[in-house]
Amino acid sequence: MDANKIVSNINKDKQQNNPDQDPTHHMTNVDGEELKRHVKELLDLRHKQLHEQVKTMMNEHIARLETVKRGMLLEYEQSKQDGDLNDESLGILLKREKGDDV
């Protein structure tokens, strides 16, 4: 159930229970189980939204990392062609990056 339908259901409850009173007053007449159901639906919806946001952010982050990786590989290949870098010096750099003794 989407958020609009949940809000619509709550508004219908308000009109049926206390149409002329303070809109929050109907809460005293709401069955505890009904309130739990509304809250659970809202929490489930929010959980789904957050899950999608995290998934999107992770995909964007992975894409950025892939871009950086491609750039580093291109830079390495260019340095290798220019004679500035060889496989041995790359191995030393990788060992230093890992924290190994060189």
Backbone as JSON, one array per atom type, in Angstrom:
{
  "sequence": "MDANKIVSNINKDKQQNNPDQDPTHHMTNVDGEELKRHVKELLDLRHKQLHEQVKTMMNEHIARLETVKRGMLLEYEQSKQDGDLNDESLGILLKREKGDDV",
  "N": [[0.86, -1.17, 0.0], [0.62, 2.2, -0.85], [1.93, 5.4, 0.33], [0.08, 7.51, -0.08], [-2.39, 6.2, -0.12], [-2.49, 5.22, 2.48], [-2.54, 7.61, 3.97], [-4.93, 8.6, 2.99], [-6.71, 6.67, 4.0], [-6.4, 7.16, 6.75], [-7.4, 9.77, 6.84], [-10.06, 9.3, 6.09], [-10.88, 7.85, 8.31], [-10.74, 9.9, 10.22], [-12.8, 11.62, 9.36], [-15.04, 9.96, 9.64], [-15.07, 9.34, 12.38], [-14.82, 11.75, 14.01], [-15.79, 14.26, 12.63], [-16.17, 17.04, 13.07], [-14.38, 17.85, 14.94], [-11.19, 18.51, 16.48], [-8.6, 17.47, 14.34], [-6.72, 15.66, 15.37], [-8.01, 14.5, 17.43], [-9.43, 12.2, 16.84], [-7.69, 10.16, 17.21], [-7.92, 9.13, 19.75], [-10.04, 7.49, 19.53], [-9.28, 5.53, 17.83], [-8.73, 2.16, 17.19], [-6.32, 0.19, 18.86], [-5.01, -1.86, 17.44], [-5.53, -1.11, 14.84], [-4.15, 1.28, 14.69], [-1.55, 0.32, 15.08], [-1.34, -1.14, 12.72], [-1.44, 0.92, 10.78], [0.91, 2.31, 11.44], [2.83, 0.31, 11.04], [2.53, -0.08, 8.26], [3.4, 2.41, 7.33], [6.04, 2.39, 8.28], [7.06, 0.16, 6.9], [6.87, 1.1, 4.28], [8.63, 3.28, 4.4], [10.98, 1.91, 4.96], [11.34, 0.5, 2.57], [11.74, 2.66, 0.84], [14.12, 3.77, 1.87], [15.83, 1.6, 1.47], [15.92, 1.5, -1.32], [17.12, 4.0, -1.78], [19.66, 3.6, -0.63], [20.57, 1.52, -2.24], [20.72, 2.83, -4.73], [22.63, 4.82, -4.11], [24.85, 3.19, -3.57], [25.26, 1.99, -6.08], [25.92, 4.27, -7.57], [28.28, 4.98, -6.27], [29.89, 2.75, -6.81], [30.06, 3.03, -9.58], [31.53, 5.42, -9.71], [33.93, 4.53, -8.56], [34.72, 2.64, -10.46], [35.21, 4.35, -12.61], [37.38, 5.81, -11.61], [39.19, 3.7, -11.38], [39.5, 2.95, -14.09], [40.69, 5.3, -15.03], [43.07, 5.3, -13.57], [44.28, 2.99, -14.59], [44.61, 3.74, -17.27], [46.37, 5.87, -16.9], [48.54, 4.49, -15.84], [49.21, 2.81, -18.0], [49.94, 4.77, -19.86], [52.15, 5.93, -18.58], [53.82, 3.74, -18.57], [54.24, 3.4, -21.32], [55.58, 5.76, -21.82], [57.9, 5.21, -20.58], [58.27, 5.84, -17.98], [57.52, 4.15, -15.99], [57.65, 0.82, -14.86], [56.82, -2.72, -14.71], [58.01, -3.74, -12.41], [58.42, -1.5, -10.73], [55.77, -0.85, -10.36], [54.91, -3.05, -8.87], [56.31, -2.58, -6.5], [55.09, -0.19, -5.69], [52.48, -1.15, -5.26], [52.95, -2.92, -3.14], [53.77, -1.12, -1.15], [51.4, 0.31, -0.88], [49.76, -1.62, 0.25], [50.98, -1.83, 2.67], [53.09, -3.47, 3.06], [56.52, -4.43, 3.66], [59.15, -3.11, 1.7]],
  "CA": [[0.0, 0.0, 0.0], [1.49, 3.36, -0.89], [1.72, 6.41, 1.38], [-1.14, 8.27, -0.34], [-3.54, 5.4, 0.29], [-2.48, 5.18, 3.94], [-3.02, 8.92, 4.43], [-6.34, 8.64, 2.63], [-7.42, 5.85, 4.98], [-6.41, 7.88, 8.03], [-8.32, 10.9, 6.7], [-11.42, 8.75, 6.14], [-11.14, 7.55, 9.73], [-10.97, 11.18, 10.9], [-14.12, 12.12, 8.98], [-16.07, 9.08, 10.17], [-15.09, 9.34, 13.84], [-15.01, 13.07, 14.6], [-15.6, 15.2, 11.53], [-16.21, 18.44, 13.47], [-13.46, 18.1, 16.04], [-9.75, 18.59, 16.2], [-8.23, 16.29, 13.55], [-5.95, 14.68, 16.14], [-8.87, 13.92, 18.46], [-9.88, 10.86, 16.45], [-6.71, 9.16, 17.63], [-8.37, 8.49, 20.99], [-11.06, 6.51, 19.17], [-8.72, 4.53, 16.93], [-8.39, 0.88, 17.79], [-4.88, 0.01, 18.97], [-4.53, -2.71, 16.35], [-5.6, -0.32, 13.61], [-3.03, 2.22, 14.76], [-0.34, -0.48, 14.83], [-1.32, -1.48, 11.3], [-1.06, 2.14, 10.05], [2.32, 2.58, 11.72], [3.61, -0.74, 10.36], [2.51, 0.21, 6.83], [4.27, 3.56, 7.09], [7.43, 1.95, 8.49], [7.43, -0.71, 5.78], [7.06, 1.96, 3.11], [9.86, 4.04, 4.61], [12.08, 0.96, 4.84], [11.53, 0.25, 1.13], [12.31, 3.87, 0.26], [15.52, 3.86, 2.3], [16.55, 0.52, 0.8], [16.14, 1.95, -2.71], [18.1, 5.08, -1.75], [20.98, 3.01, -0.37], [20.95, 0.78, -3.45], [21.1, 3.84, -5.72], [23.89, 5.42, -3.69], [25.92, 2.19, -3.74], [25.51, 1.87, -7.52], [26.63, 5.48, -7.98], [29.63, 4.89, -5.71], [30.59, 1.73, -7.6], [30.34, 3.62, -10.89], [32.65, 6.36, -9.53], [35.14, 3.73, -8.35], [35.09, 2.07, -11.76], [35.77, 5.45, -13.39], [38.72, 6.06, -11.06], [40.02, 2.55, -11.74], [39.85, 3.08, -15.52], [41.62, 6.41, -15.15], [44.37, 4.87, -13.06], [44.85, 2.05, -15.55], [45.07, 4.52, -18.43], [47.56, 6.62, -16.48], [49.62, 3.5, -15.72], [49.61, 2.41, -19.36], [50.63, 5.9, -20.48], [53.46, 6.03, -17.92], [54.6, 2.59, -19.04], [54.64, 3.71, -22.7], [56.55, 6.85, -21.77], [59.12, 4.72, -19.95], [58.35, 6.35, -16.61], [57.08, 3.14, -15.03], [57.71, -0.55, -15.35], [56.06, -3.65, -13.86], [58.68, -3.89, -11.11], [58.1, -0.33, -9.9], [54.36, -0.96, -10.01], [54.84, -4.01, -7.77], [56.77, -1.89, -5.29], [54.02, 0.73, -5.29], [51.37, -1.93, -4.72], [53.36, -3.41, -1.82], [53.71, 0.02, -0.22], [49.98, 0.61, -0.68], [49.23, -2.64, 1.18], [51.66, -1.72, 3.95], [54.16, -4.46, 3.13], [57.89, -3.91, 3.58], [59.69, -3.17, 0.34]],
  "C": [[0.9, 1.23, 0.0], [1.07, 4.41, 0.14], [0.43, 7.19, 1.17], [-2.38, 7.51, 0.11], [-3.63, 5.33, 1.81], [-3.02, 6.49, 4.5], [-4.5, 9.06, 4.14], [-7.18, 7.85, 3.64], [-7.5, 6.54, 6.33], [-7.38, 9.04, 7.97], [-9.77, 10.43, 6.71], [-11.81, 8.43, 7.57], [-11.47, 8.83, 10.49], [-12.4, 11.66, 10.63], [-15.23, 11.27, 9.6], [-16.18, 9.19, 11.69], [-15.43, 10.69, 14.45], [-14.86, 14.16, 13.54], [-15.52, 16.67, 11.96], [-15.2, 18.8, 14.55], [-12.03, 18.24, 15.54], [-9.31, 17.33, 15.46], [-7.42, 15.25, 14.33], [-6.81, 13.98, 17.18], [-9.29, 12.5, 18.12], [-8.92, 9.78, 16.92], [-7.14, 8.45, 18.91], [-9.4, 7.41, 20.69], [-10.52, 5.4, 18.26], [-8.36, 3.29, 17.72], [-6.87, 0.72, 17.79], [-4.3, -0.82, 17.84], [-4.52, -1.96, 15.03], [-4.43, 0.67, 13.55], [-1.71, 1.49, 14.49], [-0.21, -0.81, 13.35], [-0.88, -0.27, 10.46], [0.44, 2.42, 10.22], [3.21, 1.57, 10.99], [3.66, -0.47, 8.85], [3.44, 1.37, 6.49], [5.75, 3.18, 7.26], [7.91, 1.06, 7.35], [7.71, 0.11, 4.53], [8.37, 2.73, 3.23], [11.08, 3.13, 4.46], [12.39, 0.68, 3.37], [12.2, 1.45, 0.46], [13.79, 4.0, 0.61], [16.37, 2.8, 1.62], [16.88, 0.92, -0.64], [17.18, 3.06, -2.76], [19.51, 4.54, -1.56], [21.48, 2.27, -1.6], [21.44, 1.75, -4.54], [22.45, 4.46, -5.38], [25.06, 4.45, -3.88], [26.26, 2.03, -5.22], [26.28, 3.07, -8.05], [28.08, 5.43, -7.5], [30.47, 3.88, -6.5], [30.97, 2.29, -8.97], [31.51, 4.61, -10.8], [33.96, 5.6, -9.35], [35.64, 3.11, -9.65], [35.73, 3.13, -12.65], [37.19, 5.75, -12.93], [39.66, 4.94, -11.46], [40.46, 2.64, -13.2], [40.87, 4.18, -15.73], [43.02, 6.04, -14.68], [45.05, 3.9, -14.01], [45.38, 2.77, -16.79], [46.35, 5.29, -18.1], [48.77, 5.68, -16.36], [50.14, 3.1, -17.1], [50.39, 3.53, -20.05], [52.03, 6.05, -19.89], [54.38, 4.92, -18.39], [55.12, 2.86, -20.46], [55.71, 4.8, -22.73], [57.87, 6.42, -21.14], [59.29, 5.19, -18.52], [58.08, 5.27, -15.56], [57.24, 1.77, -15.65], [56.97, -1.46, -14.36], [56.68, -3.79, -12.47], [58.35, -2.71, -10.19], [56.63, -0.33, -9.5], [54.19, -1.93, -8.84], [55.26, -3.39, -6.46], [55.7, -0.94, -4.78], [52.85, -0.02, -4.66], [51.7, -2.47, -3.33], [53.3, -2.3, -0.78], [52.27, 0.36, 0.12], [49.36, -0.35, 0.33], [49.85, -2.52, 2.57], [52.76, -2.74, 4.13], [55.52, -3.76, 3.09], [58.42, -4.1, 2.17], [61.16, -3.5, 0.4]]
}
